[in-house]
């Protein structure tokens, strides 16, 4: 297969792409807040400088909660999950943490004998996403720049 040369985006296409990314960040942010709330954790402040966005794959959010603890939350095209901030020193480390946790969860599901297709599919999804997260964790280029948060929601 031949690779086609990519044409530069028109200003209109760039603006549309930027709007899509803003919308994606908003949705991920809302999903992160909802996930924490469902777990009984009420977010208070978003720690913007420590959060990372790898649109359209995943976002890693760091929140300070009303209980005084901080949490990492991962959202995007993968299961939404959270961990106390003490589990990882930064977003990159949090990505590796979730990767390893998902591999362990998948192993537990498989070892226990997935009782139905839904459990087996979920275990396979966790394995697949865990591998993808680890590959992103290892990719130096993804971690070279500061986050570019396009939504203005800092204090919740």
Secondary structure, 3 states (H helix, E strand, C coil): CCCCCCCCCCHHHHHHHHHHHHHHHHHHHHHHHHHHHHCCCCEEEECHHHCEEECCCEEEEEEEECCCCEEEEEEECCCCEEEEHHHCCCHHHHHHHHHHHHHHHHHHHHHCCCCCHHHHHHHHHHHHHHHHHHHHHHCHHHHCCCCCCCCCCCEC
